[in-house]
Amino acid sequence: MPDSYIIEVNSETAGIVVRSQGGYCFFASSHQFNRLEGQLFRNAREAERAARKLVNGEVKEAA
């Protein structure tokens, strides 16, 4: 299982997630995704969903 994944939303790099103790930690690659910075996710797919929701304005607080 890989230790890191690139997260993309609408062909834009949102950031990367890196496996750490307890899950995958998000590191934003643009200001648009700063609200996810440092959050822990169970897996890369969960982080991608959170980034997508953030872009689509579906959440007030991410994850």
KEKOL-848770 format. One record per atom (N, C-alpha, C): residue number from 1; z negated, x, y; residue in one letter. Coordinates in nm, 4 decimals, always signed. Layout:
BEGIN
<pator><resi>NUM</resi><Z>Z</Z><X>X</X><Y>Y</Y><resn>a</resn></pator>
...
***
This chain:
BEGIN
<pator><resi>1</resi><Z>+0.0000</Z><X>+0.0835</X><Y>-0.1173</Y><resn>m</resn></pator>
<pator><resi>1</resi><Z>+0.0000</Z><X>+0.0000</X><Y>+0.0000</Y><resn>m</resn></pator>
<pator><resi>1</resi><Z>+0.0000</Z><X>+0.0889</X><Y>+0.1249</Y><resn>m</resn></pator>
<pator><resi>2</resi><Z>+0.0919</Z><X>+0.0660</X><Y>+0.2172</Y><resn>p</resn></pator>
<pator><resi>2</resi><Z>+0.0994</Z><X>+0.1509</X><Y>+0.3377</Y><resn>p</resn></pator>
<pator><resi>2</resi><Z>-0.0274</Z><X>+0.1435</X><Y>+0.4232</Y><resn>p</resn></pator>
<pator><resi>3</resi><Z>-0.0503</Z><X>+0.2499</X><Y>+0.4972</Y><resn>d</resn></pator>
<pator><resi>3</resi><Z>-0.1671</Z><X>+0.2560</X><Y>+0.5841</Y><resn>d</resn></pator>
<pator><resi>3</resi><Z>-0.1393</Z><X>+0.2050</X><Y>+0.7243</Y><resn>d</resn></pator>
<pator><resi>4</resi><Z>-0.0113</Z><X>+0.1849</X><Y>+0.7596</Y><resn>s</resn></pator>
<pator><resi>4</resi><Z>+0.0213</Z><X>+0.1339</X><Y>+0.8928</Y><resn>s</resn></pator>
<pator><resi>4</resi><Z>+0.1515</Z><X>+0.0551</X><Y>+0.8887</Y><resn>s</resn></pator>
<pator><resi>5</resi><Z>+0.1632</Z><X>-0.0375</X><Y>+0.9842</Y><resn>y</resn></pator>
<pator><resi>5</resi><Z>+0.2822</Z><X>-0.1207</X><Y>+0.9967</Y><resn>y</resn></pator>
<pator><resi>5</resi><Z>+0.3170</Z><X>-0.1357</X><Y>+1.1435</Y><resn>y</resn></pator>
<pator><resi>6</resi><Z>+0.4458</Z><X>-0.1430</X><Y>+1.1722</Y><resn>i</resn></pator>
<pator><resi>6</resi><Z>+0.4920</Z><X>-0.1763</X><Y>+1.3063</Y><resn>i</resn></pator>
<pator><resi>6</resi><Z>+0.5012</Z><X>-0.3280</X><Y>+1.3131</Y><resn>i</resn></pator>
<pator><resi>7</resi><Z>+0.4477</Z><X>-0.3849</X><Y>+1.4206</Y><resn>i</resn></pator>
<pator><resi>7</resi><Z>+0.4524</Z><X>-0.5299</X><Y>+1.4408</Y><resn>i</resn></pator>
<pator><resi>7</resi><Z>+0.5559</Z><X>-0.5602</X><Y>+1.5475</Y><resn>i</resn></pator>
<pator><resi>8</resi><Z>+0.6550</Z><X>-0.6416</X><Y>+1.5140</Y><resn>e</resn></pator>
<pator><resi>8</resi><Z>+0.7595</Z><X>-0.6806</X><Y>+1.6087</Y><resn>e</resn></pator>
<pator><resi>8</resi><Z>+0.7600</Z><X>-0.8317</X><Y>+1.6264</Y><resn>e</resn></pator>
<pator><resi>9</resi><Z>+0.7890</Z><X>-0.8726</X><Y>+1.7502</Y><resn>v</resn></pator>
<pator><resi>9</resi><Z>+0.8026</Z><X>-1.0146</X><Y>+1.7824</Y><resn>v</resn></pator>
<pator><resi>9</resi><Z>+0.9289</Z><X>-1.0298</X><Y>+1.8659</Y><resn>v</resn></pator>
<pator><resi>10</resi><Z>+1.0203</Z><X>-1.1129</X><Y>+1.8204</Y><resn>n</resn></pator>
<pator><resi>10</resi><Z>+1.1472</Z><X>-1.1343</X><Y>+1.8913</Y><resn>n</resn></pator>
<pator><resi>10</resi><Z>+1.2177</Z><X>-1.0016</X><Y>+1.9221</Y><resn>n</resn></pator>
<pator><resi>11</resi><Z>+1.2263</Z><X>-0.9156</X><Y>+1.8250</Y><resn>s</resn></pator>
<pator><resi>11</resi><Z>+1.2914</Z><X>-0.7845</X><Y>+1.8350</Y><resn>s</resn></pator>
<pator><resi>11</resi><Z>+1.2258</Z><X>-0.6902</X><Y>+1.9354</Y><resn>s</resn></pator>
<pator><resi>12</resi><Z>+1.1020</Z><X>-0.7178</X><Y>+1.9740</Y><resn>e</resn></pator>
<pator><resi>12</resi><Z>+1.0257</Z><X>-0.6302</X><Y>+2.0630</Y><resn>e</resn></pator>
<pator><resi>12</resi><Z>+0.9057</Z><X>-0.5768</X><Y>+1.9867</Y><resn>e</resn></pator>
<pator><resi>13</resi><Z>+0.8792</Z><X>-0.4476</X><Y>+1.9999</Y><resn>t</resn></pator>
<pator><resi>13</resi><Z>+0.7635</Z><X>-0.3889</X><Y>+1.9337</Y><resn>t</resn></pator>
<pator><resi>13</resi><Z>+0.6367</Z><X>-0.4326</X><Y>+2.0060</Y><resn>t</resn></pator>
<pator><resi>14</resi><Z>+0.5515</Z><X>-0.5035</X><Y>+1.9328</Y><resn>a</resn></pator>
<pator><resi>14</resi><Z>+0.4244</Z><X>-0.5507</X><Y>+1.9886</Y><resn>a</resn></pator>
<pator><resi>14</resi><Z>+0.3186</Z><X>-0.4413</X><Y>+1.9763</Y><resn>a</resn></pator>
<pator><resi>15</resi><Z>+0.3241</Z><X>-0.3674</X><Y>+1.8673</Y><resn>g</resn></pator>
<pator><resi>15</resi><Z>+0.2268</Z><X>-0.2620</X><Y>+1.8431</Y><resn>g</resn></pator>
<pator><resi>15</resi><Z>+0.2307</Z><X>-0.2187</X><Y>+1.6989</Y><resn>g</resn></pator>
<pator><resi>16</resi><Z>+0.1248</Z><X>-0.1514</X><Y>+1.6599</Y><resn>i</resn></pator>
<pator><resi>16</resi><Z>+0.1109</Z><X>-0.1120</X><Y>+1.5201</Y><resn>i</resn></pator>
<pator><resi>16</resi><Z>-0.0267</Z><X>-0.1559</X><Y>+1.4719</Y><resn>i</resn></pator>
<pator><resi>17</resi><Z>-0.0372</Z><X>-0.1733</X><Y>+1.3425</Y><resn>v</resn></pator>
<pator><resi>17</resi><Z>-0.1676</Z><X>-0.1944</X><Y>+1.2806</Y><resn>v</resn></pator>
<pator><resi>17</resi><Z>-0.1900</Z><X>-0.0798</X><Y>+1.1838</Y><resn>v</resn></pator>
<pator><resi>18</resi><Z>-0.3111</Z><X>-0.0296</X><Y>+1.1848</Y><resn>v</resn></pator>
<pator><resi>18</resi><Z>-0.3484</Z><X>+0.0840</X><Y>+1.1008</Y><resn>v</resn></pator>
<pator><resi>18</resi><Z>-0.4662</Z><X>+0.0432</X><Y>+1.0139</Y><resn>v</resn></pator>
<pator><resi>19</resi><Z>-0.4531</Z><X>+0.0700</X><Y>+0.8850</Y><resn>r</resn></pator>
<pator><resi>19</resi><Z>-0.5608</Z><X>+0.0338</X><Y>+0.7936</Y><resn>r</resn></pator>
<pator><resi>19</resi><Z>-0.6869</Z><X>+0.1112</X><Y>+0.8275</Y><resn>r</resn></pator>
<pator><resi>20</resi><Z>-0.7968</Z><X>+0.0394</X><Y>+0.8347</Y><resn>s</resn></pator>
<pator><resi>20</resi><Z>-0.9268</Z><X>+0.1007</X><Y>+0.8588</Y><resn>s</resn></pator>
<pator><resi>20</resi><Z>-1.0273</Z><X>+0.0265</X><Y>+0.7717</Y><resn>s</resn></pator>
<pator><resi>21</resi><Z>-1.1490</Z><X>+0.0680</X><Y>+0.7776</Y><resn>q</resn></pator>
<pator><resi>21</resi><Z>-1.2509</Z><X>+0.0010</X><Y>+0.6980</Y><resn>q</resn></pator>
<pator><resi>21</resi><Z>-1.2628</Z><X>-0.1441</X><Y>+0.7459</Y><resn>q</resn></pator>
<pator><resi>22</resi><Z>-1.2440</Z><X>-0.2364</X><Y>+0.6571</Y><resn>g</resn></pator>
<pator><resi>22</resi><Z>-1.2583</Z><X>-0.3774</X><Y>+0.6907</Y><resn>g</resn></pator>
<pator><resi>22</resi><Z>-1.1306</Z><X>-0.4481</X><Y>+0.7293</Y><resn>g</resn></pator>
<pator><resi>23</resi><Z>-1.0167</Z><X>-0.3794</X><Y>+0.7335</Y><resn>g</resn></pator>
<pator><resi>23</resi><Z>-0.8917</Z><X>-0.4463</X><Y>+0.7668</Y><resn>g</resn></pator>
<pator><resi>23</resi><Z>-0.7922</Z><X>-0.3552</X><Y>+0.8353</Y><resn>g</resn></pator>
<pator><resi>24</resi><Z>-0.7083</Z><X>-0.4165</X><Y>+0.9181</Y><resn>y</resn></pator>
<pator><resi>24</resi><Z>-0.6064</Z><X>-0.3442</X><Y>+0.9918</Y><resn>y</resn></pator>
<pator><resi>24</resi><Z>-0.6336</Z><X>-0.3584</X><Y>+1.1408</Y><resn>y</resn></pator>
<pator><resi>25</resi><Z>-0.6415</Z><X>-0.2470</X><Y>+1.2100</Y><resn>c</resn></pator>
<pator><resi>25</resi><Z>-0.6716</Z><X>-0.2445</X><Y>+1.3530</Y><resn>c</resn></pator>
<pator><resi>25</resi><Z>-0.5406</Z><X>-0.2437</X><Y>+1.4319</Y><resn>c</resn></pator>
<pator><resi>26</resi><Z>-0.5319</Z><X>-0.3302</X><Y>+1.5335</Y><resn>f</resn></pator>
<pator><resi>26</resi><Z>-0.4117</Z><X>-0.3442</X><Y>+1.6149</Y><resn>f</resn></pator>
<pator><resi>26</resi><Z>-0.4147</Z><X>-0.2498</X><Y>+1.7344</Y><resn>f</resn></pator>
<pator><resi>27</resi><Z>-0.3021</Z><X>-0.1826</X><Y>+1.7597</Y><resn>f</resn></pator>
<pator><resi>27</resi><Z>-0.2840</Z><X>-0.0978</X><Y>+1.8771</Y><resn>f</resn></pator>
<pator><resi>27</resi><Z>-0.1593</Z><X>-0.1454</X><Y>+1.9497</Y><resn>f</resn></pator>
<pator><resi>28</resi><Z>-0.1758</Z><X>-0.1994</X><Y>+2.0688</Y><resn>a</resn></pator>
<pator><resi>28</resi><Z>-0.0656</Z><X>-0.2569</X><Y>+2.1455</Y><resn>a</resn></pator>
<pator><resi>28</resi><Z>+0.0302</Z><X>-0.1501</X><Y>+2.1957</Y><resn>a</resn></pator>
<pator><resi>29</resi><Z>+0.1590</Z><X>-0.1851</X><Y>+2.1983</Y><resn>s</resn></pator>
<pator><resi>29</resi><Z>+0.2590</Z><X>-0.0921</X><Y>+2.2506</Y><resn>s</resn></pator>
<pator><resi>29</resi><Z>+0.3114</Z><X>-0.1357</X><Y>+2.3871</Y><resn>s</resn></pator>
<pator><resi>30</resi><Z>+0.2696</Z><X>-0.2539</X><Y>+2.4329</Y><resn>s</resn></pator>
<pator><resi>30</resi><Z>+0.3057</Z><X>-0.2987</X><Y>+2.5671</Y><resn>s</resn></pator>
<pator><resi>30</resi><Z>+0.1920</Z><X>-0.3846</X><Y>+2.6224</Y><resn>s</resn></pator>
<pator><resi>31</resi><Z>+0.1910</Z><X>-0.3966</X><Y>+2.7549</Y><resn>h</resn></pator>
<pator><resi>31</resi><Z>+0.0837</Z><X>-0.4713</X><Y>+2.8218</Y><resn>h</resn></pator>
<pator><resi>31</resi><Z>+0.0757</Z><X>-0.6164</X><Y>+2.7747</Y><resn>h</resn></pator>
<pator><resi>32</resi><Z>+0.1869</Z><X>-0.6720</X><Y>+2.7362</Y><resn>q</resn></pator>
<pator><resi>32</resi><Z>+0.1921</Z><X>-0.8114</X><Y>+2.6921</Y><resn>q</resn></pator>
<pator><resi>32</resi><Z>+0.0988</Z><X>-0.8370</X><Y>+2.5728</Y><resn>q</resn></pator>
<pator><resi>33</resi><Z>+0.0708</Z><X>-0.7333</X><Y>+2.4954</Y><resn>f</resn></pator>
<pator><resi>33</resi><Z>-0.0091</Z><X>-0.7493</X><Y>+2.3742</Y><resn>f</resn></pator>
<pator><resi>33</resi><Z>-0.1472</Z><X>-0.6851</X><Y>+2.3849</Y><resn>f</resn></pator>
<pator><resi>34</resi><Z>-0.1869</Z><X>-0.6484</X><Y>+2.5044</Y><resn>n</resn></pator>
<pator><resi>34</resi><Z>-0.3177</Z><X>-0.5844</X><Y>+2.5234</Y><resn>n</resn></pator>
<pator><resi>34</resi><Z>-0.4342</Z><X>-0.6699</X><Y>+2.4752</Y><resn>n</resn></pator>
<pator><resi>35</resi><Z>-0.4210</Z><X>-0.8009</X><Y>+2.4765</Y><resn>r</resn></pator>
<pator><resi>35</resi><Z>-0.5298</Z><X>-0.8877</X><Y>+2.4307</Y><resn>r</resn></pator>
<pator><resi>35</resi><Z>-0.5603</Z><X>-0.8701</X><Y>+2.2831</Y><resn>r</resn></pator>
<pator><resi>36</resi><Z>-0.4666</Z><X>-0.8132</X><Y>+2.2091</Y><resn>l</resn></pator>
<pator><resi>36</resi><Z>-0.4884</Z><X>-0.7899</X><Y>+2.0663</Y><resn>l</resn></pator>
<pator><resi>36</resi><Z>-0.5429</Z><X>-0.6498</X><Y>+2.0379</Y><resn>l</resn></pator>
<pator><resi>37</resi><Z>-0.5410</Z><X>-0.5645</X><Y>+2.1387</Y><resn>e</resn></pator>
<pator><resi>37</resi><Z>-0.5830</Z><X>-0.4248</X><Y>+2.1238</Y><resn>e</resn></pator>
<pator><resi>37</resi><Z>-0.7215</Z><X>-0.4140</X><Y>+2.0599</Y><resn>e</resn></pator>
<pator><resi>38</resi><Z>-0.7288</Z><X>-0.3380</X><Y>+1.9511</Y><resn>g</resn></pator>
<pator><resi>38</resi><Z>-0.8552</Z><X>-0.3117</X><Y>+1.8843</Y><resn>g</resn></pator>
<pator><resi>38</resi><Z>-0.9044</Z><X>-0.4205</X><Y>+1.7909</Y><resn>g</resn></pator>
<pator><resi>39</resi><Z>-0.8337</Z><X>-0.5336</X><Y>+1.7860</Y><resn>q</resn></pator>
<pator><resi>39</resi><Z>-0.8779</Z><X>-0.6410</X><Y>+1.6960</Y><resn>q</resn></pator>
<pator><resi>39</resi><Z>-0.8479</Z><X>-0.6043</X><Y>+1.5507</Y><resn>q</resn></pator>
<pator><resi>40</resi><Z>-0.9347</Z><X>-0.6496</X><Y>+1.4628</Y><resn>l</resn></pator>
<pator><resi>40</resi><Z>-0.9173</Z><X>-0.6274</X><Y>+1.3192</Y><resn>l</resn></pator>
<pator><resi>40</resi><Z>-0.8548</Z><X>-0.7507</X><Y>+1.2554</Y><resn>l</resn></pator>
<pator><resi>41</resi><Z>-0.7582</Z><X>-0.7261</X><Y>+1.1687</Y><resn>f</resn></pator>
<pator><resi>41</resi><Z>-0.6915</Z><X>-0.8336</X><Y>+1.0949</Y><resn>f</resn></pator>
<pator><resi>41</resi><Z>-0.7013</Z><X>-0.8034</X><Y>+0.9460</Y><resn>f</resn></pator>
<pator><resi>42</resi><Z>-0.6992</Z><X>-0.9071</X><Y>+0.8638</Y><resn>r</resn></pator>
<pator><resi>42</resi><Z>-0.7064</Z><X>-0.8883</X><Y>+0.7186</Y><resn>r</resn></pator>
<pator><resi>42</resi><Z>-0.5844</Z><X>-0.8159</X><Y>+0.6646</Y><resn>r</resn></pator>
<pator><resi>43</resi><Z>-0.4679</Z><X>-0.8409</X><Y>+0.7274</Y><resn>n</resn></pator>
<pator><resi>43</resi><Z>-0.3435</Z><X>-0.7785</X><Y>+0.6818</Y><resn>n</resn></pator>
<pator><resi>43</resi><Z>-0.2431</Z><X>-0.7766</X><Y>+0.7970</Y><resn>n</resn></pator>
<pator><resi>44</resi><Z>-0.1302</Z><X>-0.7110</X><Y>+0.7760</Y><resn>a</resn></pator>
<pator><resi>44</resi><Z>-0.0292</Z><X>-0.6978</X><Y>+0.8806</Y><resn>a</resn></pator>
<pator><resi>44</resi><Z>+0.0328</Z><X>-0.8324</X><Y>+0.9168</Y><resn>a</resn></pator>
<pator><resi>45</resi><Z>+0.0497</Z><X>-0.9191</X><Y>+0.8214</Y><resn>r</resn></pator>
<pator><resi>45</resi><Z>+0.1094</Z><X>-1.0508</X><Y>+0.8469</Y><resn>r</resn></pator>
<pator><resi>45</resi><Z>+0.0218</Z><X>-1.1320</X><Y>+0.9415</Y><resn>r</resn></pator>
<pator><resi>46</resi><Z>-0.1081</Z><X>-1.1238</X><Y>+0.9255</Y><resn>e</resn></pator>
<pator><resi>46</resi><Z>-0.2007</Z><X>-1.1940</X><Y>+1.0148</Y><resn>e</resn></pator>
<pator><resi>46</resi><Z>-0.1883</Z><X>-1.1415</X><Y>+1.1578</Y><resn>e</resn></pator>
<pator><resi>47</resi><Z>-0.1733</Z><X>-1.0117</X><Y>+1.1729</Y><resn>a</resn></pator>
<pator><resi>47</resi><Z>-0.1559</Z><X>-0.9510</X><Y>+1.3051</Y><resn>a</resn></pator>
<pator><resi>47</resi><Z>-0.0242</Z><X>-0.9962</X><Y>+1.3675</Y><resn>a</resn></pator>
<pator><resi>48</resi><Z>+0.0796</Z><X>-1.0031</X><Y>+1.2874</Y><resn>e</resn></pator>
<pator><resi>48</resi><Z>+0.2094</Z><X>-1.0490</X><Y>+1.3374</Y><resn>e</resn></pator>
<pator><resi>48</resi><Z>+0.2007</Z><X>-1.1940</X><Y>+1.3851</Y><resn>e</resn></pator>
<pator><resi>49</resi><Z>+0.1332</Z><X>-1.2788</X><Y>+1.3099</Y><resn>r</resn></pator>
<pator><resi>49</resi><Z>+0.1167</Z><X>-1.4191</X><Y>+1.3510</Y><resn>r</resn></pator>
<pator><resi>49</resi><Z>+0.0424</Z><X>-1.4289</X><Y>+1.4834</Y><resn>r</resn></pator>
<pator><resi>50</resi><Z>-0.0616</Z><X>-1.3485</X><Y>+1.5008</Y><resn>a</resn></pator>
<pator><resi>50</resi><Z>-0.1388</Z><X>-1.3495</X><Y>+1.6251</Y><resn>a</resn></pator>
<pator><resi>50</resi><Z>-0.0512</Z><X>-1.3050</X><Y>+1.7429</Y><resn>a</resn></pator>
<pator><resi>51</resi><Z>+0.0308</Z><X>-1.2029</X><Y>+1.7226</Y><resn>a</resn></pator>
<pator><resi>51</resi><Z>+0.1196</Z><X>-1.1549</X><Y>+1.8283</Y><resn>a</resn></pator>
<pator><resi>51</resi><Z>+0.2236</Z><X>-1.2605</X><Y>+1.8640</Y><resn>a</resn></pator>
<pator><resi>52</resi><Z>+0.2770</Z><X>-1.3282</X><Y>+1.7632</Y><resn>r</resn></pator>
<pator><resi>52</resi><Z>+0.3746</Z><X>-1.4345</X><Y>+1.7854</Y><resn>r</resn></pator>
<pator><resi>52</resi><Z>+0.3126</Z><X>-1.5499</X><Y>+1.8655</Y><resn>r</resn></pator>
<pator><resi>53</resi><Z>+0.1921</Z><X>-1.5882</X><Y>+1.8281</Y><resn>k</resn></pator>
<pator><resi>53</resi><Z>+0.1224</Z><X>-1.6955</X><Y>+1.8994</Y><resn>k</resn></pator>
<pator><resi>53</resi><Z>+0.0965</Z><X>-1.6561</X><Y>+2.0446</Y><resn>k</resn></pator>
<pator><resi>54</resi><Z>+0.0629</Z><X>-1.5318</X><Y>+2.0666</Y><resn>l</resn></pator>
<pator><resi>54</resi><Z>+0.0387</Z><X>-1.4834</X><Y>+2.2016</Y><resn>l</resn></pator>
<pator><resi>54</resi><Z>+0.1664</Z><X>-1.4941</X><Y>+2.2858</Y><resn>l</resn></pator>
<pator><resi>55</resi><Z>+0.2786</Z><X>-1.4528</X><Y>+2.2311</Y><resn>v</resn></pator>
<pator><resi>55</resi><Z>+0.4069</Z><X>-1.4594</X><Y>+2.3022</Y><resn>v</resn></pator>
<pator><resi>55</resi><Z>+0.4462</Z><X>-1.6042</X><Y>+2.3298</Y><resn>v</resn></pator>
<pator><resi>56</resi><Z>+0.4232</Z><X>-1.6907</X><Y>+2.2338</Y><resn>n</resn></pator>
<pator><resi>56</resi><Z>+0.4629</Z><X>-1.8307</X><Y>+2.2468</Y><resn>n</resn></pator>
<pator><resi>56</resi><Z>+0.3629</Z><X>-1.9133</X><Y>+2.3280</Y><resn>n</resn></pator>
<pator><resi>57</resi><Z>+0.2551</Z><X>-1.8515</X><Y>+2.3722</Y><resn>g</resn></pator>
<pator><resi>57</resi><Z>+0.1558</Z><X>-1.9233</X><Y>+2.4520</Y><resn>g</resn></pator>
<pator><resi>57</resi><Z>+0.0782</Z><X>-2.0261</X><Y>+2.3729</Y><resn>g</resn></pator>
<pator><resi>58</resi><Z>+0.0681</Z><X>-2.0058</X><Y>+2.2422</Y><resn>e</resn></pator>
<pator><resi>58</resi><Z>+0.0005</Z><X>-2.1028</X><Y>+2.1547</Y><resn>e</resn></pator>
<pator><resi>58</resi><Z>-0.1495</Z><X>-2.0852</X><Y>+2.1489</Y><resn>e</resn></pator>
<pator><resi>59</resi><Z>-0.2012</Z><X>-1.9765</X><Y>+2.2019</Y><resn>v</resn></pator>
<pator><resi>59</resi><Z>-0.3452</Z><X>-1.9526</X><Y>+2.1964</Y><resn>v</resn></pator>
<pator><resi>59</resi><Z>-0.3975</Z><X>-1.9063</X><Y>+2.3312</Y><resn>v</resn></pator>
<pator><resi>60</resi><Z>-0.5188</Z><X>-1.9452</X><Y>+2.3606</Y><resn>k</resn></pator>
<pator><resi>60</resi><Z>-0.5871</Z><X>-1.8969</X><Y>+2.4795</Y><resn>k</resn></pator>
<pator><resi>60</resi><Z>-0.6518</Z><X>-1.7617</X><Y>+2.4492</Y><resn>k</resn></pator>
<pator><resi>61</resi><Z>-0.7164</Z><X>-1.7505</X><Y>+2.3320</Y><resn>e</resn></pator>
<pator><resi>61</resi><Z>-0.7770</Z><X>-1.6270</X><Y>+2.2850</Y><resn>e</resn></pator>
<pator><resi>61</resi><Z>-0.7082</Z><X>-1.5895</X><Y>+2.1550</Y><resn>e</resn></pator>
<pator><resi>62</resi><Z>-0.6552</Z><X>-1.4698</X><Y>+2.1492</Y><resn>a</resn></pator>
<pator><resi>62</resi><Z>-0.5850</Z><X>-1.4248</X><Y>+2.0301</Y><resn>a</resn></pator>
<pator><resi>62</resi><Z>-0.6814</Z><X>-1.3976</X><Y>+1.9169</Y><resn>a</resn></pator>
<pator><resi>63</resi><Z>-0.6348</Z><X>-1.4313</X><Y>+1.7952</Y><resn>a</resn></pator>
<pator><resi>63</resi><Z>-0.7097</Z><X>-1.4090</X><Y>+1.6709</Y><resn>a</resn></pator>
<pator><resi>63</resi><Z>-0.8488</Z><X>-1.4529</X><Y>+1.6916</Y><resn>a</resn></pator>
***
